[in-house]
Amino acid sequence: MNISKELNNGILIFISIGIYFLFMELLGLSDVFLLRLLNIFIVVYFINKTIKSNYKEGKTEYLENIISGSLTSLIGVALSVAGLLAYISMKGGNAYLANLSKNFLFGGGEPSMYQYCIGLLFEGIASSIIITFTLMQYWKDRPIKGY
């Protein structure tokens, strides 16, 4: 079975982010805001991998690569948020969510686990699209040979 590179890299984003956050939780660092932001490097790596692969295959059209990079990141974001929702549910739902960092996404109040995940979904979609556009600016002027 041949899985598209977008799906494959999206799944790798999900797995990598999941391992990263589980490792942080095991070390007791899951409430450190700056460490939570480092997952952006995982997303950048796999979106770049998708776009670079397209260029190696001779697919250099801007729109085609924007769609490919965006699809990769959106798959990763959707799977990651679904995984987070399942993880929060397994750990006790809203009671567990109250233990997560208060300053990460919501400045105040106590969102439900569904509100929290929807907020992360929108944040993830926005940041993924920004990352994809930024990487496309990098790749649009690259020569086809000599990576």
NUKE-825588 format. One record per atom (N, C-alpha, C, CB): residue number from 0; residue in three letters; x, y, z. Coordinates in Angstrom, 2 decimals. Atoms other than C-alpha are relative to their C-alpha. Glycine has a CB too. Layout:
BEGIN
{NUM 'ALA' {X Y Z}}
...
//
This chain:
BEGIN
{0 'MET' {0.85 -1.18 0.00}}
{0 'MET' {0.00 0.00 0.00}}
{0 'MET' {0.89 1.24 0.00}}
{0 'MET' {-0.96 0.00 1.22}}
{1 'ASN' {-0.78 -1.22 0.13}}
{1 'ASN' {1.39 3.38 -1.01}}
{1 'ASN' {-0.76 1.17 0.63}}
{1 'ASN' {0.33 0.29 -1.49}}
{2 'ILE' {0.63 -1.13 -0.70}}
{2 'ILE' {0.56 6.22 1.41}}
{2 'ILE' {0.62 1.28 -0.53}}
{2 'ILE' {0.17 -0.11 1.56}}
{3 'SER' {-0.53 -1.26 0.51}}
{3 'SER' {0.88 9.78 0.12}}
{3 'SER' {0.95 0.62 1.02}}
{3 'SER' {-1.15 0.97 -0.34}}
{4 'LYS' {-0.97 -0.64 -0.90}}
{4 'LYS' {3.73 11.82 1.53}}
{4 'LYS' {-0.68 0.98 0.95}}
{4 'LYS' {1.08 0.73 -0.80}}
{5 'GLU' {0.72 -0.91 -0.88}}
{5 'GLU' {1.24 14.34 2.93}}
{5 'GLU' {-0.59 -0.74 1.20}}
{5 'GLU' {-1.11 0.72 -0.78}}
{6 'LEU' {0.58 0.80 -1.07}}
{6 'LEU' {-0.58 11.66 4.93}}
{6 'LEU' {1.10 -0.57 0.89}}
{6 'LEU' {-0.87 -1.12 -0.58}}
{7 'ASN' {-1.11 0.58 -0.75}}
{7 'ASN' {2.67 9.99 5.96}}
{7 'ASN' {0.65 1.04 0.92}}
{7 'ASN' {1.04 -0.57 -0.96}}
{8 'ASN' {-0.63 -1.04 -0.82}}
{8 'ASN' {4.27 13.24 7.17}}
{8 'ASN' {-0.96 0.58 1.02}}
{8 'ASN' {0.54 1.11 -0.90}}
{9 'GLY' {1.00 -0.44 -0.97}}
{9 'GLY' {1.02 14.32 8.84}}
{9 'GLY' {-0.08 -0.95 1.17}}
{9 'GLY' {-1.37 0.13 -0.67}}
{10 'ILE' {0.00 1.01 -1.06}}
{10 'ILE' {0.98 11.06 10.78}}
{10 'ILE' {1.28 0.09 0.82}}
{10 'ILE' {-0.15 -1.42 -0.59}}
{11 'LEU' {-1.27 -0.15 -0.72}}
{11 'LEU' {4.65 11.57 11.66}}
{11 'LEU' {0.00 1.24 0.89}}
{11 'LEU' {1.18 0.08 -0.99}}
{12 'ILE' {0.17 -1.18 -0.86}}
{12 'ILE' {3.81 15.05 12.98}}
{12 'ILE' {-0.75 -0.40 1.26}}
{12 'ILE' {-0.76 1.15 -0.76}}
{13 'PHE' {0.81 0.46 -1.12}}
{13 'PHE' {1.14 13.48 15.19}}
{13 'PHE' {0.80 -0.87 0.96}}
{13 'PHE' {-1.22 -0.76 -0.51}}
{14 'ILE' {-0.79 0.91 -0.84}}
{14 'ILE' {3.43 10.72 16.47}}
{14 'ILE' {1.11 0.76 0.71}}
{14 'ILE' {0.60 -1.13 -0.85}}
{15 'SER' {-1.12 -0.75 -0.59}}
{15 'SER' {6.36 13.09 17.06}}
{15 'SER' {-0.47 0.95 1.09}}
{15 'SER' {0.74 0.77 -1.07}}
{16 'ILE' {0.53 -0.92 -1.02}}
{16 'ILE' {4.28 15.67 18.92}}
{16 'ILE' {-0.51 -0.79 1.20}}
{16 'ILE' {-1.14 0.88 -0.60}}
{17 'GLY' {0.48 0.84 -1.10}}
{17 'GLY' {2.64 12.92 20.96}}
{17 'GLY' {1.15 -0.49 0.88}}
{17 'GLY' {-0.78 -1.18 -0.54}}
{18 'ILE' {-1.16 0.47 -0.76}}
{18 'ILE' {6.01 11.47 21.98}}
{18 'ILE' {0.64 1.16 0.76}}
{18 'ILE' {1.03 -0.65 -0.93}}
{19 'TYR' {-0.61 -1.18 -0.63}}
{19 'TYR' {7.37 14.95 22.72}}
{19 'TYR' {-0.77 0.41 1.26}}
{19 'TYR' {0.04 1.18 -0.99}}
{20 'PHE' {0.80 -0.42 -1.15}}
{20 'PHE' {4.49 15.87 25.03}}
{20 'PHE' {-0.07 -1.07 1.09}}
{20 'PHE' {-1.41 0.36 -0.44}}
{21 'LEU' {-0.03 1.06 -1.01}}
{21 'LEU' {4.42 12.47 26.75}}
{21 'LEU' {1.34 0.00 0.74}}
{21 'LEU' {-0.24 -1.38 -0.66}}
{22 'PHE' {-1.32 -0.08 -0.62}}
{22 'PHE' {8.16 12.77 27.39}}
{22 'PHE' {0.07 1.19 0.95}}
{22 'PHE' {1.10 0.11 -1.08}}
{23 'MET' {0.01 -1.17 -0.88}}
{23 'MET' {7.67 16.28 28.79}}
{23 'MET' {-0.82 -0.28 1.27}}
{23 'MET' {-0.58 1.22 -0.74}}
{24 'GLU' {0.82 0.31 -1.17}}
{24 'GLU' {4.92 14.98 31.08}}
{24 'GLU' {0.73 -0.96 0.94}}
{24 'GLU' {-1.34 -0.60 -0.43}}
{25 'LEU' {-0.77 0.93 -0.84}}
{25 'LEU' {7.12 12.12 32.29}}
{25 'LEU' {1.07 0.72 0.80}}
{25 'LEU' {0.63 -1.08 -0.86}}
{26 'LEU' {-1.03 -0.77 -0.69}}
{26 'LEU' {9.81 14.65 33.19}}
{26 'LEU' {-0.58 1.07 0.92}}
{26 'LEU' {0.92 0.66 -1.02}}
{27 'GLY' {0.64 -1.01 -0.84}}
{27 'GLY' {7.27 16.88 34.93}}
{27 'GLY' {0.13 1.41 -0.55}}
{27 'GLY' {0.57 -0.04 1.37}}
{28 'LEU' {-0.20 -1.30 0.63}}
{28 'LEU' {7.82 19.70 32.44}}
{28 'LEU' {-1.17 0.43 -0.87}}
{28 'LEU' {1.25 -0.02 -0.83}}
{29 'SER' {1.12 -0.29 0.91}}
{29 'SER' {4.41 19.73 30.77}}
{29 'SER' {-0.65 1.35 0.25}}
{29 'SER' {-1.03 -1.08 0.13}}
{30 'ASP' {0.58 -1.31 -0.26}}
{30 'ASP' {3.48 23.03 32.40}}
{30 'ASP' {0.93 1.15 -0.35}}
{30 'ASP' {-0.41 0.09 1.44}}
{31 'VAL' {-0.95 -1.05 0.38}}
{31 'VAL' {6.54 24.93 31.12}}
{31 'VAL' {-0.41 0.52 -1.39}}
{31 'VAL' {1.49 -0.55 -0.02}}
{32 'PHE' {0.56 -0.60 1.21}}
{32 'PHE' {5.14 27.31 28.50}}
{32 'PHE' {0.98 -0.03 -1.17}}
{32 'PHE' {-0.41 1.43 0.28}}
{33 'LEU' {-0.96 -0.07 1.11}}
{33 'LEU' {8.32 27.75 26.43}}
{33 'LEU' {0.30 -1.37 -0.60}}
{33 'LEU' {1.29 0.64 0.47}}
{34 'LEU' {-0.23 1.34 0.53}}
{34 'LEU' {8.88 24.00 26.12}}
{34 'LEU' {-1.18 -0.48 -0.84}}
{34 'LEU' {0.25 -0.97 1.14}}
{35 'ARG' {1.18 0.37 0.78}}
{35 'ARG' {5.33 23.60 24.85}}
{35 'ARG' {0.05 0.62 -1.39}}
{35 'ARG' {-1.27 0.44 0.71}}
{36 'LEU' {-0.08 -0.66 1.30}}
{36 'LEU' {6.10 26.03 22.04}}
{36 'LEU' {1.00 -0.65 -0.95}}
{36 'LEU' {0.37 1.45 0.19}}
{37 'LEU' {-1.02 0.61 0.84}}
{37 'LEU' {9.03 23.96 20.80}}
{37 'LEU' {-0.56 -1.03 -0.98}}
{37 'LEU' {1.03 -0.66 0.86}}
{38 'ASN' {0.58 0.96 0.95}}
{38 'ASN' {6.65 21.57 19.04}}
{38 'ASN' {-0.10 0.60 -1.40}}
{38 'ASN' {-1.39 -0.44 0.48}}
{39 'ILE' {0.04 -0.65 1.31}}
{39 'ILE' {6.65 24.11 16.23}}
{39 'ILE' {1.12 -0.51 -0.90}}
{39 'ILE' {0.10 1.52 0.16}}
{40 'PHE' {-1.12 0.51 0.80}}
{40 'PHE' {10.03 22.73 15.14}}
{40 'PHE' {-0.33 -1.35 -0.61}}
{40 'PHE' {1.25 -0.11 0.86}}
{41 'ILE' {0.45 1.28 0.56}}
{41 'ILE' {8.46 19.31 14.66}}
{41 'ILE' {-0.87 0.24 -1.22}}
{41 'ILE' {-0.78 -0.83 1.06}}
{42 'VAL' {0.91 -0.32 1.11}}
{42 'VAL' {5.75 20.79 12.45}}
{42 'VAL' {0.79 0.56 -1.19}}
{42 'VAL' {-1.08 1.01 0.45}}
{43 'VAL' {-0.82 -0.58 1.06}}
{43 'VAL' {8.27 22.87 10.47}}
{43 'VAL' {0.80 -1.08 -0.72}}
{43 'VAL' {0.95 1.08 0.57}}
{44 'TYR' {-0.83 1.05 0.59}}
{44 'TYR' {10.49 19.83 9.91}}
{44 'TYR' {-0.79 -0.83 -0.99}}
{44 'TYR' {0.58 -0.89 1.10}}
{45 'PHE' {0.75 0.91 0.87}}
{45 'PHE' {7.76 17.63 8.44}}
{45 'PHE' {-0.68 0.72 -1.16}}
{45 'PHE' {-1.04 -0.74 0.81}}
{46 'ILE' {0.53 -0.75 1.14}}
{46 'ILE' {6.14 20.34 6.32}}
{46 'ILE' {1.12 0.25 -1.00}}
{46 'ILE' {-0.65 1.36 0.45}}
{47 'ASN' {-1.16 -0.22 0.87}}
{47 'ASN' {9.58 21.19 4.94}}
{47 'ASN' {0.37 -1.29 -0.74}}
{47 'ASN' {1.20 0.51 0.81}}
{48 'LYS' {-0.30 1.29 0.61}}
{48 'LYS' {10.16 17.49 4.29}}
{48 'LYS' {-0.95 -0.28 -1.17}}
{48 'LYS' {-0.10 -1.13 1.04}}
{49 'THR' {0.98 0.20 1.08}}
{49 'THR' {6.96 17.34 2.21}}
{49 'THR' {0.31 0.89 -1.19}}
{49 'THR' {-1.43 0.29 0.52}}
{50 'ILE' {-0.27 -0.93 1.10}}
{50 'ILE' {7.78 20.44 0.17}}
{50 'ILE' {1.31 -0.36 -0.69}}
{50 'ILE' {0.04 1.46 0.53}}
{51 'LYS' {-1.30 0.39 0.57}}
{51 'LYS' {11.40 19.36 -0.33}}
{51 'LYS' {-0.16 -1.23 -0.89}}
{51 'LYS' {1.04 -0.27 1.12}}
{52 'SER' {0.26 1.19 0.79}}
{52 'SER' {10.18 15.98 -1.55}}
{52 'SER' {-0.69 0.34 -1.32}}
{52 'SER' {-0.85 -0.99 0.81}}
{53 'ASN' {0.66 -0.44 1.23}}
{53 'ASN' {7.89 17.70 -4.05}}
{53 'ASN' {1.00 0.59 -0.97}}
{53 'ASN' {-1.10 1.02 0.33}}
{54 'TYR' {-1.00 -0.61 0.87}}
{54 'TYR' {10.79 19.74 -5.37}}
{54 'TYR' {0.92 -1.05 -0.61}}
{54 'TYR' {0.83 1.03 0.78}}
{55 'LYS' {-0.85 1.07 0.52}}
{55 'LYS' {12.93 16.62 -5.74}}
{55 'LYS' {-0.70 -0.79 -1.10}}
{55 'LYS' {0.43 -0.94 1.12}}
{56 'GLU' {0.78 0.70 1.02}}
{56 'GLU' {10.11 15.05 -7.76}}
{56 'GLU' {-0.31 0.89 -1.20}}
{56 'GLU' {-1.31 -0.51 0.61}}
{57 'GLY' {0.22 -0.92 1.11}}
{57 'GLY' {10.04 18.10 -10.03}}
{57 'GLY' {-1.29 0.79 0.11}}
{57 'GLY' {0.00 -0.75 -1.28}}
{58 'LYS' {1.24 -0.74 -0.23}}
{58 'LYS' {6.82 19.53 -8.59}}
{58 'LYS' {0.37 1.35 0.61}}
{58 'LYS' {-0.99 -0.79 0.92}}
{59 'THR' {-0.47 -1.30 -0.48}}
{59 'THR' {7.75 23.19 -8.34}}
{59 'THR' {-1.07 1.09 -0.06}}
{59 'THR' {1.19 0.44 -0.80}}
{60 'GLU' {1.06 -1.01 0.05}}
{60 'GLU' {4.40 24.94 -8.82}}
{60 'GLU' {-0.37 0.45 1.40}}
{60 'GLU' {-1.23 -0.55 -0.73}}
{61 'TYR' {0.24 -0.61 -1.31}}
{61 'TYR' {3.69 27.29 -5.94}}
{61 'TYR' {-1.29 -0.52 0.62}}
{61 'TYR' {-0.05 1.52 -0.11}}
{62 'LEU' {1.30 0.41 -0.53}}
{62 'LEU' {0.00 26.42 -5.53}}
{62 'LEU' {-0.01 -1.47 0.39}}
{62 'LEU' {-1.10 0.28 -1.03}}
{63 'GLU' {-0.05 1.44 -0.28}}
{63 'GLU' {0.61 22.68 -5.69}}
{63 'GLU' {0.76 -0.28 1.31}}
{63 'GLU' {0.68 -0.75 -1.18}}
{64 'ASN' {-0.79 0.21 -1.21}}
{64 'ASN' {3.25 22.90 -2.95}}
{64 'ASN' {-0.65 0.62 1.23}}
{64 'ASN' {1.39 0.59 -0.19}}
{65 'ILE' {0.75 -0.59 -1.12}}
{65 'ILE' {1.16 25.23 -0.77}}
{65 'ILE' {-1.07 -0.96 0.46}}
{65 'ILE' {-0.63 1.36 -0.41}}
{66 'ILE' {1.06 0.95 -0.34}}
{66 'ILE' {-1.68 22.73 -0.91}}
{66 'ILE' {0.61 -1.24 0.67}}
{66 'ILE' {-0.81 -0.41 -1.27}}
{67 'SER' {-0.66 1.19 -0.56}}
{67 'SER' {0.69 19.82 -0.22}}
{67 'SER' {0.49 0.25 1.42}}
{67 'SER' {1.17 -0.41 -0.89}}
{68 'GLY' {-0.48 -0.35 -1.34}}
{68 'GLY' {2.33 21.55 2.77}}
{68 'GLY' {-1.13 0.23 0.97}}
{68 'GLY' {0.87 1.22 -0.06}}
{69 'SER' {1.15 -0.27 -0.87}}
{69 'SER' {-1.00 22.73 4.14}}
{69 'SER' {-0.72 -1.29 0.37}}
{69 'SER' {-0.98 0.96 -0.69}}
{70 'LEU' {0.65 1.27 -0.26}}
{70 'LEU' {-2.52 19.28 3.81}}
{70 'LEU' {0.79 -0.81 1.03}}
{70 'LEU' {-0.16 -0.81 -1.31}}
{71 'THR' {-0.86 0.69 -0.97}}
{71 'THR' {0.44 17.76 5.67}}
{71 'THR' {-0.23 0.54 1.40}}
{71 'THR' {1.49 0.14 -0.39}}
{72 'SER' {0.13 -0.60 -1.33}}
{72 'SER' {0.12 20.22 8.52}}
{72 'SER' {-1.41 -0.16 0.56}}
{72 'SER' {0.36 1.48 -0.06}}
{73 'LEU' {1.37 0.15 -0.49}}
{73 'LEU' {-3.67 20.01 8.73}}
{73 'LEU' {-0.29 -1.42 0.47}}
{73 'LEU' {-0.99 0.40 -1.10}}
{74 'ILE' {0.14 1.39 -0.45}}
{74 'ILE' {-3.52 16.22 8.97}}
{74 'ILE' {0.65 -0.16 1.37}}
{74 'ILE' {0.63 -0.99 -1.02}}
{75 'GLY' {-0.71 0.07 -1.28}}
{75 'GLY' {-0.95 16.54 11.75}}
{75 'GLY' {-0.75 0.69 1.12}}
{75 'GLY' {1.38 0.61 -0.14}}
{76 'VAL' {0.74 -0.75 -1.02}}
{76 'VAL' {-2.99 19.16 13.61}}
{76 'VAL' {-1.27 -0.74 0.39}}
{76 'VAL' {-0.34 1.40 -0.52}}
{77 'ALA' {1.25 0.70 -0.30}}
{77 'ALA' {-6.26 17.25 13.33}}
{77 'ALA' {0.24 -1.26 0.82}}
{77 'ALA' {-0.73 -0.35 -1.31}}
{78 'LEU' {-0.31 1.22 -0.75}}
{78 'LEU' {-4.72 13.99 14.51}}
{78 'LEU' {0.51 0.33 1.40}}
{78 'LEU' {1.04 -0.84 -0.75}}
{79 'SER' {-0.55 -0.38 -1.30}}
{79 'SER' {-2.85 15.74 17.33}}
{79 'SER' {-1.09 0.48 0.96}}
{79 'SER' {1.05 1.10 -0.17}}
{80 'VAL' {1.09 -0.48 -0.86}}
{80 'VAL' {-5.95 17.49 18.65}}
{80 'VAL' {-0.92 -1.16 0.38}}
{80 'VAL' {-0.81 1.12 -0.73}}
{81 'ALA' {0.82 1.18 -0.32}}
{81 'ALA' {-7.96 14.25 18.40}}
{81 'ALA' {0.71 -0.86 1.05}}
{81 'ALA' {-0.29 -0.83 -1.28}}
{82 'GLY' {-0.77 0.77 -0.98}}
{82 'GLY' {-5.18 12.45 20.27}}
{82 'GLY' {-0.01 0.66 1.37}}
{82 'GLY' {1.43 -0.17 -0.48}}
{83 'LEU' {0.04 -0.74 -1.27}}
{83 'LEU' {-5.10 15.18 22.93}}
{83 'LEU' {-1.36 -0.16 0.67}}
{83 'LEU' {0.31 1.49 -0.24}}
{84 'LEU' {1.34 0.17 -0.55}}
{84 'LEU' {-8.86 14.93 23.37}}
{84 'LEU' {-0.16 -1.39 0.62}}
{84 'LEU' {-1.06 0.22 -1.09}}
{85 'ALA' {0.06 1.37 -0.53}}
{85 'ALA' {-8.59 11.16 23.81}}
{85 'ALA' {0.84 -0.12 1.27}}
{85 'ALA' {0.47 -1.02 -1.06}}
{86 'TYR' {-0.89 0.07 -1.16}}
{86 'TYR' {-5.68 11.57 26.24}}
{86 'TYR' {-0.61 0.70 1.21}}
{86 'TYR' {1.35 0.63 -0.34}}
{87 'ILE' {0.65 -0.72 -1.10}}
{87 'ILE' {-7.51 14.18 28.34}}
{87 'ILE' {-1.16 -0.82 0.54}}
{87 'ILE' {-0.49 1.40 -0.46}}
{88 'SER' {1.12 0.84 -0.42}}
{88 'SER' {-10.57 11.90 28.42}}
{88 'SER' {0.47 -1.18 0.84}}
{88 'SER' {-0.78 -0.51 -1.22}}
{89 'MET' {-0.53 1.15 -0.75}}
{89 'MET' {-8.47 8.93 29.59}}
{89 'MET' {0.56 0.40 1.37}}
{89 'MET' {1.09 -0.69 -0.82}}
{90 'LYS' {-0.62 -0.46 -1.25}}
{90 'LYS' {-6.77 11.00 32.30}}
{90 'LYS' {-1.00 0.62 0.97}}
{90 'LYS' {1.09 1.01 -0.31}}
{91 'GLY' {0.99 -0.51 -0.94}}
{91 'GLY' {-10.02 12.22 33.84}}
{91 'GLY' {-0.83 1.16 -0.51}}
{91 'GLY' {0.68 0.41 1.24}}
{92 'GLY' {0.84 -1.04 0.60}}
{92 'GLY' {-11.55 14.76 31.47}}
{92 'GLY' {0.30 1.39 0.51}}
{92 'GLY' {-1.44 -0.31 0.24}}
{93 'ASN' {-0.15 -1.40 -0.42}}
{93 'ASN' {-12.16 18.26 32.75}}
{93 'ASN' {0.81 0.14 1.28}}
{93 'ASN' {-1.37 0.63 0.21}}
{94 'ALA' {-0.80 -0.05 -1.23}}
{94 'ALA' {-10.59 17.44 36.13}}
{94 'ALA' {1.49 0.00 -0.34}}
{94 'ALA' {-0.35 -1.20 0.93}}
{95 'TYR' {-1.40 0.03 0.42}}
{95 'TYR' {-7.29 16.60 34.40}}
{95 'TYR' {0.37 1.30 -0.71}}
{95 'TYR' {0.28 -1.20 -0.92}}
{96 'LEU' {-0.25 -1.23 0.74}}
{96 'LEU' {-7.59 19.63 32.15}}
{96 'LEU' {0.29 1.16 0.94}}
{96 'LEU' {-1.19 0.34 -0.90}}
{97 'ALA' {-0.24 -1.07 -0.98}}
{97 'ALA' {-7.67 21.87 35.23}}
{97 'ALA' {1.46 0.01 0.46}}
{97 'ALA' {-0.93 -0.17 1.21}}
{98 'ASN' {-1.41 0.08 -0.39}}
{98 'ASN' {-4.11 20.66 35.97}}
{98 'ASN' {0.95 0.50 -1.07}}
{98 'ASN' {0.34 -1.42 0.36}}
{99 'LEU' {-0.86 -0.51 1.06}}
{99 'LEU' {-2.77 21.79 32.61}}
{99 'LEU' {0.28 1.48 0.21}}
{99 'LEU' {-0.63 -0.25 -1.38}}
{100 'SER' {-0.41 -1.39 -0.18}}
{100 'SER' {-1.05 25.14 32.36}}
{100 'SER' {-1.12 0.96 -0.33}}
{100 'SER' {1.22 0.30 -0.87}}
{101 'LYS' {1.07 -0.99 0.18}}
{101 'LYS' {-3.51 28.00 32.76}}
{101 'LYS' {0.38 1.06 -1.03}}
{101 'LYS' {-0.33 0.67 1.32}}
{102 'ASN' {-0.41 -1.10 0.88}}
{102 'ASN' {-1.44 30.44 30.70}}
{102 'ASN' {0.36 -0.45 -1.40}}
{102 'ASN' {1.17 0.72 0.60}}
{103 'PHE' {-0.39 0.48 1.31}}
{103 'PHE' {-0.96 28.26 27.65}}
{103 'PHE' {-0.89 0.54 -1.11}}
{103 'PHE' {-0.01 -1.50 -0.02}}
{104 'LEU' {0.92 -0.40 1.06}}
{104 'LEU' {-4.05 29.03 25.61}}
{104 'LEU' {-1.03 1.01 0.48}}
{104 'LEU' {-0.70 -1.21 -0.57}}
{105 'PHE' {1.06 -0.84 -0.52}}
{105 'PHE' {-6.67 30.65 27.76}}
{105 'PHE' {0.53 0.78 1.19}}
{105 'PHE' {-1.23 -0.83 0.38}}
{106 'GLY' {-0.52 -0.84 -1.06}}
{106 'GLY' {-5.78 33.58 29.99}}
{106 'GLY' {-0.79 -0.11 1.29}}
{106 'GLY' {0.01 1.43 -0.44}}
{107 'GLY' {0.82 0.12 -1.21}}
{107 'GLY' {-8.59 32.93 32.43}}
{107 'GLY' {-1.15 -0.93 -0.24}}
{107 'GLY' {-0.51 1.36 0.45}}
{108 'GLY' {1.14 0.88 0.12}}
{108 'GLY' {-11.66 30.92 33.10}}
{108 'GLY' {0.43 -1.45 -0.01}}
{108 'GLY' {-0.79 0.31 -1.25}}
{109 'GLU' {-0.28 1.43 0.03}}
{109 'GLU' {-11.92 27.18 32.95}}
{109 'GLU' {-0.75 -0.62 -1.17}}
{109 'GLU' {-0.41 -0.68 1.34}}
{110 'PRO' {0.67 0.57 1.17}}
{110 'PRO' {-12.67 25.87 29.47}}
{110 'PRO' {-0.22 -1.50 0.19}}
{110 'PRO' {0.82 0.26 -1.27}}
{111 'SER' {0.21 1.44 0.01}}
{111 'SER' {-14.14 22.42 29.00}}
{111 'SER' {1.06 -0.63 -0.90}}
{111 'SER' {-1.45 -0.38 -0.48}}
{112 'MET' {-1.02 0.65 0.84}}
{112 'MET' {-11.94 19.84 27.32}}
{112 'MET' {-0.33 0.18 -1.48}}
{112 'MET' {0.10 -1.50 0.35}}
{113 'TYR' {0.38 -0.22 1.39}}
{113 'TYR' {-13.92 20.35 24.11}}
{113 'TYR' {0.34 1.43 -0.44}}
{113 'TYR' {-1.51 -0.27 -0.20}}
{114 'GLN' {-0.37 -1.39 0.31}}
{114 'GLN' {-13.46 24.14 24.21}}
{114 'GLN' {1.52 0.13 -0.14}}
{114 'GLN' {-0.53 0.96 1.09}}
{115 'TYR' {-1.46 -0.03 0.03}}
{115 'TYR' {-9.77 23.65 24.94}}
{115 'TYR' {0.53 -0.57 -1.31}}
{115 'TYR' {0.57 -0.79 1.20}}
{116 'CYS' {-0.46 0.65 1.23}}
{116 'CYS' {-9.32 21.28 22.00}}
{116 'CYS' {-0.41 0.77 -1.25}}
{116 'CYS' {-0.55 -1.42 -0.07}}
{117 'ILE' {0.41 -0.82 1.15}}
{117 'ILE' {-11.31 23.47 19.61}}
{117 'ILE' {0.90 1.23 -0.11}}
{117 'ILE' {-1.49 0.44 0.14}}
{118 'GLY' {-0.94 -1.12 0.00}}
{118 'GLY' {-9.14 26.42 20.64}}
{118 'GLY' {1.36 -0.40 -0.55}}
{118 'GLY' {0.16 0.56 1.40}}
{119 'LEU' {-1.27 0.50 0.53}}
{119 'LEU' {-6.02 24.35 19.98}}
{119 'LEU' {-0.09 -0.33 -1.48}}
{119 'LEU' {0.45 -1.23 0.78}}
{120 'LEU' {0.19 0.31 1.42}}
{120 'LEU' {-7.45 23.22 16.65}}
{120 'LEU' {0.12 1.27 -0.84}}
{120 'LEU' {-1.37 -0.67 -0.23}}
{121 'PHE' {-0.09 -1.26 0.76}}
{121 'PHE' {-7.93 26.81 15.47}}
{121 'PHE' {1.41 0.59 0.05}}
{121 'PHE' {-1.01 1.02 0.55}}
{122 'GLU' {-1.37 -0.49 -0.12}}
{122 'GLU' {-4.53 27.83 16.81}}
{122 'GLU' {0.94 -0.81 -0.88}}
{122 'GLU' {0.47 -0.05 1.47}}
{123 'GLY' {-0.85 0.87 0.81}}
{123 'GLY' {-2.92 24.83 15.12}}
{123 'GLY' {-0.19 0.23 -1.49}}
{123 'GLY' {-0.29 -1.43 0.34}}
{124 'ILE' {0.26 -0.26 1.42}}
{124 'ILE' {-4.61 25.51 11.78}}
{124 'ILE' {0.65 1.31 -0.42}}
{124 'ILE' {-1.51 0.04 -0.27}}
{125 'ALA' {-0.59 -1.30 0.34}}
{125 'ALA' {-3.55 29.15 11.82}}
{125 'ALA' {1.52 -0.07 -0.05}}
{125 'ALA' {-0.44 1.06 1.02}}
{126 'SER' {-1.46 0.05 -0.02}}
{126 'SER' {0.04 28.43 12.79}}
{126 'SER' {0.52 -0.90 -1.11}}
{126 'SER' {0.50 -0.50 1.35}}
{127 'SER' {-0.43 0.88 1.08}}
{127 'SER' {0.28 25.58 10.26}}
{127 'SER' {-0.02 0.70 -1.35}}
{127 'SER' {-0.87 -1.23 -0.05}}
{128 'ILE' {0.08 -0.73 1.26}}
{128 'ILE' {-0.84 27.80 7.42}}
{128 'ILE' {1.10 1.05 -0.08}}
{128 'ILE' {-1.39 0.67 -0.16}}
{129 'ILE' {-1.09 -0.99 -0.03}}
{129 'ILE' {1.62 30.51 8.49}}
{129 'ILE' {1.34 -0.69 -0.27}}
{129 'ILE' {0.04 0.73 1.37}}
{130 'ILE' {-1.25 0.74 0.22}}
{130 'ILE' {4.43 27.93 8.63}}
{130 'ILE' {0.12 -0.41 -1.45}}
{130 'ILE' {0.06 -1.24 0.91}}
{131 'THR' {-0.04 0.43 1.39}}
{131 'THR' {3.51 26.60 5.20}}
{131 'THR' {0.32 1.17 -0.93}}
{131 'THR' {-1.35 -0.63 -0.40}}
{132 'PHE' {-0.30 -1.17 0.83}}
{132 'PHE' {3.49 30.08 3.64}}
{132 'PHE' {1.44 0.46 0.18}}
{132 'PHE' {-0.96 1.14 0.33}}
{133 'THR' {-1.38 -0.40 -0.26}}
{133 'THR' {6.81 30.89 5.30}}
{133 'THR' {0.98 -0.94 -0.70}}
{133 'THR' {0.28 0.03 1.50}}
{134 'LEU' {-0.88 0.95 0.69}}
{134 'LEU' {8.42 27.70 4.01}}
{134 'LEU' {-0.09 0.14 -1.51}}
{134 'LEU' {-0.35 -1.43 0.41}}
{135 'MET' {0.13 -0.20 1.45}}
{135 'MET' {7.04 28.37 0.54}}
{135 'MET' {0.80 1.22 -0.46}}
{135 'MET' {-1.47 0.16 -0.38}}
{136 'GLN' {-0.83 -1.15 0.36}}
{136 'GLN' {8.77 31.75 0.56}}
{136 'GLN' {1.46 -0.42 -0.09}}
{136 'GLN' {-0.16 1.14 1.03}}
{137 'TYR' {-1.36 0.52 0.03}}
{137 'TYR' {11.99 29.89 1.32}}
{137 'TYR' {0.22 -0.82 -1.27}}
{137 'TYR' {0.29 -0.85 1.24}}
{138 'TRP' {-0.19 0.94 1.10}}
{138 'TRP' {11.46 27.25 -1.39}}
{138 'TRP' {-0.28 0.59 -1.38}}
{138 'TRP' {-0.87 -1.18 0.20}}
{139 'LYS' {0.40 -0.47 1.34}}
{139 'LYS' {10.04 29.39 -4.19}}
{139 'LYS' {1.17 0.47 -0.86}}
{139 'LYS' {-0.99 1.14 0.13}}
{140 'ASP' {-1.14 -0.49 0.76}}
{140 'ASP' {13.44 30.78 -5.21}}
{140 'ASP' {1.16 -0.99 -0.04}}
{140 'ASP' {0.47 1.30 0.56}}
{141 'ARG' {-1.05 1.01 -0.03}}
{141 'ARG' {15.44 27.59 -4.74}}
{141 'ARG' {0.16 -0.61 -1.39}}
{141 'ARG' {-0.31 -1.10 1.05}}
{142 'PRO' {-0.20 0.72 1.26}}
{142 'PRO' {17.04 26.00 -7.76}}
{142 'PRO' {-0.51 -1.44 0.13}}
{142 'PRO' {1.50 0.02 -0.41}}
{143 'ILE' {0.58 1.34 -0.02}}
{143 'ILE' {15.55 22.65 -8.70}}
{143 'ILE' {1.07 -1.04 0.35}}
{143 'ILE' {-0.64 -0.34 -1.36}}
{144 'LYS' {-1.07 0.95 -0.31}}
{144 'LYS' {18.91 20.86 -8.45}}
{144 'LYS' {0.87 0.54 1.10}}
{144 'LYS' {0.84 -0.30 -1.25}}
{145 'GLY' {-0.98 -0.40 -0.99}}
{145 'GLY' {21.41 20.90 -5.63}}
{145 'GLY' {-0.55 0.26 1.38}}
{145 'GLY' {0.67 1.20 -0.46}}
{146 'TYR' {0.53 -0.18 -1.35}}
{146 'TYR' {19.49 20.47 -2.41}}
{146 'TYR' {1.08 -0.32 0.96}}
{146 'TYR' {-1.23 -0.87 0.26}}
//
